[in-house]
Amino acid sequence: MEPKYDALIMTIAKDFLRLKNNYHRLVKNMPARRLIFVGNAEVGELAAQLNLGERVGFINEDELLPFGDVHSIMQDVLRRRDVPRGVTGWYYQQFLKMQYSFLCKDDYYLVWDGDTIPCKPFTMFHEDGATPFFDLKQEYHEEYFVTIGKLFPGMQKCIGPSFISEHMLLRCDIMRNLIGDIMKNDNLKGGSFFERIIRCIDVDKLVSNSFSEFETYGTYTCFQYFNSYRMRTWHSFRYAGNFFDSDKISDSDYEWLSRDFDAVSFEKGHTVREDHKDVFTKKEYQEKLSARKILELAQQEFEEGYLEAW
């Protein structure tokens, strides 16, 4: 029997409002026992208004880890008082995921990005019922591994694919040990794990997002707990927001997408351009072509950004 665990849905109020019409799919498709939105007080109010059922809860992010504690360190390191909240927020939401390991009463917890919607039900455990999955995609950002090498001397990228897949099932004891090893590293400065992470990043790299909790946890686990996870490929449509209106995407769209994708993401700033409106949504196309085939054709025109690979 698979272990029971909760899922943390990391989001902000603006993203919640953008995607609230899709959040019933979280309840429908998530394998977790409970779905807990993590955000500010406004997110809590929005979650309550949506009436998604007893499986859905809320944790105020400041009760888990005060934003001000992280922001003040960022201001000190960057030596400026006008650090945008978004700069701190990139790191803050990752630290929240790590901090939860000290509160969780289960062996595992799932962290899930609030701008990502599962297309179909899925499991996070192998058919043996005991071994969790690492879901892998194709991505590489060198600075993530520069930071990992400073936090854990001698550790480096250990697999070809990436651990970044908009979600991860975390084992509490591994995350707590990871944080403990950061605190034991005498080369790092700071009174908390998040301060040490921030201060180990070169100042000129700090605003360009130079830490990944997923790459860090995955790499640490590969080195320290080698056989504790199985690996599988995860296909998610990262740029769905450039082709689908999140308020208009239909059940039939999701069913069609689910044949090739496990999840779709609607990232902030992504909008459907006029010349993109019918690329994926036209029913005549869906009847003749797979979502994978259309994306492979569309990606031939991409000049930058992530490319989905099969």
MISE-399358 format. One record per residue (C-alpha): residue number from 0; residue in three letters; x, y, z. Coordinates in steps of 0.2 Angstrom, whole numbers, always signed. Layout:
(node NUM; Ala; (X; Y; Z))
...
END
This chain:
(node 0; Met; (+0; +0; +0))
(node 1; Glu; (+7; +17; -5))
(node 2; Pro; (+11; +29; +10))
(node 3; Lys; (-2; +43; +13))
(node 4; Tyr; (+4; +61; +11))
(node 5; Asp; (-2; +78; +8))
(node 6; Ala; (+2; +90; -7))
(node 7; Leu; (+7; +108; -5))
(node 8; Ile; (+1; +119; -19))
(node 9; Met; (+12; +134; -19))
(node 10; Thr; (+4; +150; -26))
(node 11; Ile; (+1; +168; -25))
(node 12; Ala; (-16; +177; -26))
(node 13; Lys; (-14; +183; -44))
(node 14; Asp; (-10; +165; -50))
(node 15; Phe; (-24; +158; -40))
(node 16; Leu; (-37; +170; -48))
(node 17; Arg; (-30; +166; -66))
(node 18; Leu; (-31; +147; -63))
(node 19; Lys; (-46; +145; -51))
(node 20; Asn; (-57; +138; -64))
(node 21; Asn; (-45; +124; -67))
(node 22; Tyr; (-41; +120; -48))
(node 23; His; (-55; +107; -47))
(node 24; Arg; (-44; +96; -58))
(node 25; Leu; (-31; +97; -44))
(node 26; Val; (-44; +89; -33))
(node 27; Lys; (-49; +76; -46))
(node 28; Asn; (-32; +71; -52))
(node 29; Met; (-20; +73; -37))
(node 30; Pro; (-15; +57; -28))
(node 31; Ala; (-12; +66; -11))
(node 32; Arg; (-23; +64; +4))
(node 33; Arg; (-26; +82; +6))
(node 34; Leu; (-22; +97; -5))
(node 35; Ile; (-15; +112; +5))
(node 36; Phe; (-13; +129; -3))
(node 37; Val; (+2; +139; +3))
(node 38; Gly; (+1; +158; +1))
(node 39; Asn; (-3; +174; +10))
(node 40; Ala; (-20; +178; +19))
(node 41; Glu; (-28; +183; +2))
(node 42; Val; (-24; +165; -5))
(node 43; Gly; (-33; +158; +10))
(node 44; Glu; (-48; +168; +7))
(node 45; Leu; (-49; +164; -11))
(node 46; Ala; (-47; +145; -7))
(node 47; Ala; (-61; +146; +5))
(node 48; Gln; (-72; +155; -7))
(node 49; Leu; (-69; +141; -21))
(node 50; Asn; (-77; +128; -10))
(node 51; Leu; (-66; +114; -17))
(node 52; Gly; (-71; +102; -3))
(node 53; Glu; (-64; +94; +13))
(node 54; Arg; (-48; +88; +5))
(node 55; Val; (-43; +106; +2))
(node 56; Gly; (-34; +116; +16))
(node 57; Phe; (-23; +131; +18))
(node 58; Ile; (-7; +136; +27))
(node 59; Asn; (-2; +155; +29))
(node 60; Glu; (+16; +156; +22))
(node 61; Asp; (+21; +168; +35))
(node 62; Glu; (+17; +155; +49))
(node 63; Leu; (+28; +143; +40))
(node 64; Leu; (+42; +155; +37))
(node 65; Pro; (+40; +174; +38))
(node 66; Phe; (+43; +182; +21))
(node 67; Gly; (+52; +197; +30))
(node 68; Asp; (+65; +185; +37))
(node 69; Val; (+71; +181; +20))
(node 70; His; (+68; +198; +12))
(node 71; Ser; (+79; +207; +25))
(node 72; Ile; (+93; +195; +21))
(node 73; Met; (+91; +198; +3))
(node 74; Gln; (+92; +217; +6))
(node 75; Asp; (+107; +215; +16))
(node 76; Val; (+116; +205; +4))
(node 77; Leu; (+112; +216; -11))
(node 78; Arg; (+115; +231; -1))
(node 79; Arg; (+99; +240; -6))
(node 80; Arg; (+82; +243; +2))
(node 81; Asp; (+72; +242; -14))
(node 82; Val; (+74; +224; -18))
(node 83; Pro; (+58; +219; -28))
(node 84; Arg; (+47; +207; -19))
(node 85; Gly; (+48; +195; -34))
(node 86; Val; (+67; +193; -32))
(node 87; Thr; (+65; +187; -15))
(node 88; Gly; (+49; +178; -19))
(node 89; Trp; (+59; +166; -31))
(node 90; Tyr; (+69; +160; -17))
(node 91; Tyr; (+56; +161; -3))
(node 92; Gln; (+44; +149; -11))
(node 93; Gln; (+58; +136; -12))
(node 94; Phe; (+63; +139; +6))
(node 95; Leu; (+44; +136; +11))
(node 96; Lys; (+45; +119; +3))
(node 97; Met; (+60; +115; +12))
(node 98; Gln; (+54; +122; +29))
(node 99; Tyr; (+39; +111; +29))
(node 100; Ser; (+49; +96; +32))
(node 101; Phe; (+50; +101; +50))
(node 102; Leu; (+31; +102; +52))
(node 103; Cys; (+26; +87; +41))
(node 104; Lys; (+20; +72; +51))
(node 105; Asp; (+21; +60; +37))
(node 106; Asp; (+36; +51; +29))
(node 107; Tyr; (+33; +61; +12))
(node 108; Tyr; (+25; +77; +6))
(node 109; Leu; (+22; +82; -12))
(node 110; Val; (+26; +100; -17))
(node 111; Trp; (+17; +106; -33))
(node 112; Asp; (+18; +123; -42))
(node 113; Gly; (+1; +132; -42))
(node 114; Asp; (+2; +137; -61))
(node 115; Thr; (+3; +119; -66))
(node 116; Ile; (-13; +108; -68))
(node 117; Pro; (-12; +89; -70))
(node 118; Cys; (-21; +82; -86))
(node 119; Lys; (-25; +65; -78))
(node 120; Pro; (-24; +55; -62))
(node 121; Phe; (-6; +49; -58))
(node 122; Thr; (+4; +41; -44))
(node 123; Met; (+20; +46; -36))
(node 124; Phe; (+25; +28; -32))
(node 125; His; (+31; +13; -41))
(node 126; Glu; (+19; -2; -43))
(node 127; Asp; (+28; -10; -28))
(node 128; Gly; (+19; +3; -17))
(node 129; Ala; (+34; +8; -8))
(node 130; Thr; (+47; +16; -19))
(node 131; Pro; (+43; +35; -24))
(node 132; Phe; (+47; +42; -42))
(node 133; Phe; (+58; +56; -47))
(node 134; Asp; (+50; +64; -62))
(node 135; Leu; (+63; +70; -74))
(node 136; Lys; (+63; +83; -88))
(node 137; Gln; (+76; +90; -100))
(node 138; Glu; (+84; +106; -93))
(node 139; Tyr; (+101; +113; -87))
(node 140; His; (+105; +129; -78))
(node 141; Glu; (+124; +129; -73))
(node 142; Glu; (+122; +141; -59))
(node 143; Tyr; (+111; +129; -49))
(node 144; Phe; (+125; +117; -49))
(node 145; Val; (+138; +130; -44))
(node 146; Thr; (+127; +133; -29))
(node 147; Ile; (+125; +115; -25))
(node 148; Gly; (+144; +113; -26))
(node 149; Lys; (+146; +127; -13))
(node 150; Leu; (+132; +120; -1))
(node 151; Phe; (+139; +102; -3))
(node 152; Pro; (+157; +101; -8))
(node 153; Gly; (+161; +87; -20))
(node 154; Met; (+143; +86; -26))
(node 155; Gln; (+139; +89; -45))
(node 156; Lys; (+127; +85; -58))
(node 157; Cys; (+124; +66; -57))
(node 158; Ile; (+111; +62; -70))
(node 159; Gly; (+108; +68; -88))
(node 160; Pro; (+90; +74; -86))
(node 161; Ser; (+84; +87; -74))
(node 162; Phe; (+74; +85; -58))
(node 163; Ile; (+64; +101; -62))
(node 164; Ser; (+47; +96; -66))
(node 165; Glu; (+35; +108; -57))
(node 166; His; (+33; +96; -43))
(node 167; Met; (+42; +84; -32))
(node 168; Leu; (+38; +71; -19))
(node 169; Leu; (+50; +74; -4))
(node 170; Arg; (+55; +62; +10))
(node 171; Cys; (+55; +72; +26))
(node 172; Asp; (+70; +64; +34))
(node 173; Ile; (+81; +67; +18))
(node 174; Met; (+76; +85; +17))
(node 175; Arg; (+79; +88; +36))
(node 176; Asn; (+96; +79; +34))
(node 177; Leu; (+100; +90; +18))
(node 178; Ile; (+96; +106; +28))
(node 179; Gly; (+107; +99; +43))
(node 180; Asp; (+122; +96; +32))
(node 181; Ile; (+120; +114; +25))
(node 182; Met; (+121; +120; +44))
(node 183; Lys; (+136; +109; +47))
(node 184; Asn; (+146; +117; +32))
(node 185; Asp; (+159; +128; +41))
(node 186; Asn; (+162; +137; +24))
(node 187; Leu; (+144; +144; +24))
(node 188; Lys; (+139; +160; +34))
(node 189; Gly; (+122; +163; +42))
(node 190; Gly; (+111; +157; +56))
(node 191; Ser; (+98; +148; +45))
(node 192; Phe; (+98; +136; +30))
(node 193; Phe; (+90; +150; +19))
(node 194; Glu; (+102; +163; +24))
(node 195; Arg; (+117; +151; +21))
(node 196; Ile; (+110; +147; +3))
(node 197; Ile; (+107; +166; -1))
(node 198; Arg; (+125; +171; +5))
(node 199; Cys; (+134; +157; -4))
(node 200; Ile; (+128; +164; -21))
(node 201; Asp; (+138; +177; -29))
(node 202; Val; (+130; +194; -28))
(node 203; Asp; (+130; +197; -47))
(node 204; Lys; (+121; +180; -49))
(node 205; Leu; (+108; +182; -35))
(node 206; Val; (+95; +191; -45))
(node 207; Ser; (+96; +179; -59))
(node 208; Asn; (+88; +164; -50))
(node 209; Ser; (+104; +154; -45))
(node 210; Phe; (+96; +140; -34))
(node 211; Ser; (+84; +126; -37))
(node 212; Glu; (+77; +116; -23))
(node 213; Phe; (+72; +102; -35))
(node 214; Glu; (+90; +100; -42))
(node 215; Thr; (+97; +102; -25))
(node 216; Tyr; (+86; +89; -17))
(node 217; Gly; (+88; +77; -32))
(node 218; Thr; (+107; +78; -33))
(node 219; Tyr; (+109; +77; -14))
(node 220; Thr; (+98; +61; -14))
(node 221; Cys; (+107; +53; -28))
(node 222; Phe; (+123; +55; -18))
(node 223; Gln; (+117; +51; -1))
(node 224; Tyr; (+102; +39; -3))
(node 225; Phe; (+106; +32; -20))
(node 226; Asn; (+92; +18; -21))
(node 227; Ser; (+78; +27; -12))
(node 228; Tyr; (+69; +33; -28))
(node 229; Arg; (+65; +27; -45))
(node 230; Met; (+67; +38; -60))
(node 231; Arg; (+54; +41; -74))
(node 232; Thr; (+51; +54; -88))
(node 233; Trp; (+38; +67; -85))
(node 234; His; (+30; +76; -100))
(node 235; Ser; (+22; +93; -96))
(node 236; Phe; (+17; +107; -108))
(node 237; Arg; (+26; +121; -100))
(node 238; Tyr; (+20; +134; -113))
(node 239; Ala; (+2; +129; -113))
(node 240; Gly; (-3; +147; -108))
(node 241; Asn; (+4; +153; -125))
(node 242; Phe; (-9; +142; -134))
(node 243; Phe; (-24; +139; -122))
(node 244; Asp; (-34; +152; -112))
(node 245; Ser; (-35; +145; -95))
(node 246; Asp; (-53; +151; -93))
(node 247; Lys; (-58; +143; -109))
(node 248; Ile; (-48; +126; -110))
(node 249; Ser; (-61; +112; -110))
(node 250; Asp; (-63; +95; -104))
(node 251; Ser; (-60; +88; -121))
(node 252; Asp; (-44; +98; -123))
(node 253; Tyr; (-38; +91; -107))
(node 254; Glu; (-43; +73; -113))
(node 255; Trp; (-33; +76; -129))
(node 256; Leu; (-18; +84; -121))
(node 257; Ser; (-18; +69; -108))
(node 258; Arg; (-13; +57; -122))
(node 259; Asp; (+4; +65; -123))
(node 260; Phe; (+6; +76; -107))
(node 261; Asp; (+5; +73; -88))
(node 262; Ala; (+2; +91; -84))
(node 263; Val; (+1; +108; -92))
(node 264; Ser; (+7; +125; -85))
(node 265; Phe; (+0; +142; -87))
(node 266; Glu; (+15; +153; -82))
(node 267; Lys; (+13; +171; -78))
(node 268; Gly; (+16; +183; -92))
(node 269; His; (+10; +170; -105))
(node 270; Thr; (-4; +175; -116))
(node 271; Val; (-12; +168; -132))
(node 272; Arg; (-6; +178; -147))
(node 273; Glu; (-18; +180; -161))
(node 274; Asp; (-8; +169; -172))
(node 275; His; (-8; +155; -158))
(node 276; Lys; (-26; +154; -155))
(node 277; Asp; (-30; +139; -166))
(node 278; Val; (-14; +130; -166))
(node 279; Phe; (-19; +118; -153))
(node 280; Thr; (-38; +121; -150))
(node 281; Lys; (-45; +118; -167))
(node 282; Lys; (-55; +102; -166))
(node 283; Glu; (-50; +98; -184))
(node 284; Tyr; (-32; +98; -179))
(node 285; Gln; (-35; +88; -163))
(node 286; Glu; (-44; +75; -173))
(node 287; Lys; (-29; +72; -185))
(node 288; Leu; (-14; +76; -175))
(node 289; Ser; (-8; +73; -158))
(node 290; Ala; (-3; +87; -145))
(node 291; Arg; (+15; +80; -146))
(node 292; Lys; (+16; +82; -165))
(node 293; Ile; (+9; +99; -165))
(node 294; Leu; (+21; +105; -151))
(node 295; Glu; (+36; +97; -160))
(node 296; Leu; (+31; +107; -176))
(node 297; Ala; (+28; +123; -166))
(node 298; Gln; (+45; +121; -157))
(node 299; Gln; (+54; +122; -174))
(node 300; Glu; (+49; +140; -174))
(node 301; Phe; (+55; +143; -155))
(node 302; Glu; (+70; +154; -155))
(node 303; Glu; (+73; +152; -136))
(node 304; Gly; (+66; +144; -120))
(node 305; Tyr; (+62; +127; -115))
(node 306; Leu; (+60; +113; -128))
(node 307; Glu; (+50; +98; -123))
(node 308; Ala; (+58; +81; -128))
(node 309; Trp; (+52; +63; -130))
END
